[in-house]
Amino acid sequence: MPPASATTSIKLDSKVKDRLQRLADARHRKPHWLMKEAIHQYVEREEKRQAFYDDARKAWDEYQATGLHVTGEEVAAWLETWGTDDEKASPVCHR
């Protein structure tokens, strides 16, 4: 089983390293903690962005293959009924 964490080195220019140290001091954290947190947040954000892109690509490919769609006007009209006594069902895809 691989170790839970692995060492990776990163080269920072001196200005960024100084800025990181000042921020770490202000936050009462070690620079290492800030770098790990920044990388973690970046990876989370980019994975979500990639999943959004993948979903959009899949939807586009499906539209290209079937021609089924709902117009923006149909979606807007449906959304306007949300939270009202006359809330409508979602619009049906069509060609």
C-alpha positions as CSV (number, residue, x, y, z in Angstrom):
1,M,0.0,0.0,0.0
2,P,1.5,3.4,-0.9
3,P,2.2,5.9,1.8
4,A,-0.6,8.3,2.8
5,S,1.5,11.3,1.6
6,A,4.5,11.8,-0.5
7,T,7.1,14.5,-0.6
8,T,7.1,16.8,-3.6
9,S,9.5,19.7,-4.1
10,I,8.5,23.0,-5.6
11,K,10.7,26.0,-6.6
12,L,9.3,29.4,-5.7
13,D,10.9,32.7,-6.7
14,S,12.1,34.6,-3.7
15,K,9.3,37.3,-3.8
16,V,6.6,34.6,-3.7
17,K,8.5,32.8,-0.9
18,D,8.7,36.0,1.1
19,R,5.0,36.7,0.6
20,L,4.1,33.2,1.6
21,Q,6.2,33.5,4.8
22,R,4.5,36.8,5.7
23,L,1.1,35.3,5.1
24,A,2.0,32.2,7.1
25,D,3.2,34.4,10.0
26,A,0.0,36.4,9.9
27,R,-2.1,33.3,10.0
28,H,0.0,31.5,12.6
29,R,0.6,28.7,10.2
30,K,3.6,27.1,8.5
31,P,4.2,27.9,4.9
32,H,3.9,24.2,4.2
33,W,0.3,24.2,5.5
34,L,-0.6,27.1,3.3
35,M,0.9,25.5,0.2
36,K,-0.9,22.2,0.9
37,E,-4.2,24.1,1.4
38,A,-3.7,26.1,-1.8
39,I,-3.0,23.0,-3.8
40,H,-6.0,21.2,-2.3
41,Q,-8.4,24.0,-3.1
42,Y,-7.0,24.4,-6.6
43,V,-7.4,20.7,-7.4
44,E,-10.9,20.6,-6.0
45,R,-11.9,23.6,-8.1
46,E,-10.3,22.3,-11.2
47,E,-11.9,18.9,-10.8
48,K,-15.3,20.6,-10.6
49,R,-14.5,22.7,-13.6
50,Q,-13.4,19.6,-15.5
51,A,-16.6,17.7,-14.5
52,F,-18.7,20.7,-15.7
53,Y,-16.8,20.7,-19.0
54,D,-17.3,16.9,-19.4
55,D,-21.0,17.2,-18.7
56,A,-21.3,20.0,-21.2
57,R,-19.4,18.0,-23.9
58,K,-21.6,15.0,-23.2
59,A,-24.8,17.1,-23.5
60,W,-23.5,18.6,-26.8
61,D,-22.7,15.2,-28.2
62,E,-26.1,13.9,-27.3
63,Y,-27.7,17.0,-28.9
64,Q,-25.7,16.5,-32.0
65,A,-26.7,12.8,-32.2
66,T,-30.5,13.3,-31.4
67,G,-31.4,16.9,-32.0
68,L,-33.4,16.9,-28.8
69,H,-33.4,20.1,-26.9
70,V,-35.3,22.6,-24.8
71,T,-35.1,26.3,-25.7
72,G,-34.0,29.0,-23.3
73,E,-37.4,30.6,-23.5
74,E,-39.0,27.3,-22.4
75,V,-36.7,26.9,-19.5
76,A,-37.2,30.6,-18.4
77,A,-41.0,30.2,-18.5
78,W,-40.7,27.0,-16.5
79,L,-38.4,28.7,-13.9
80,E,-40.8,31.6,-13.5
81,T,-43.4,29.1,-12.1
82,W,-41.1,27.9,-9.4
83,G,-42.3,28.7,-5.9
84,T,-45.8,29.6,-7.2
85,D,-49.1,27.8,-6.7
86,D,-49.0,27.0,-10.4
87,E,-45.6,25.4,-10.6
88,K,-45.1,23.6,-13.8
89,A,-43.3,20.4,-14.6
90,S,-40.0,20.7,-16.5
91,P,-40.3,21.2,-20.2
92,V,-40.0,18.1,-22.5
93,C,-37.1,17.8,-24.9
94,H,-38.1,18.1,-28.6
95,R,-36.5,18.5,-32.0
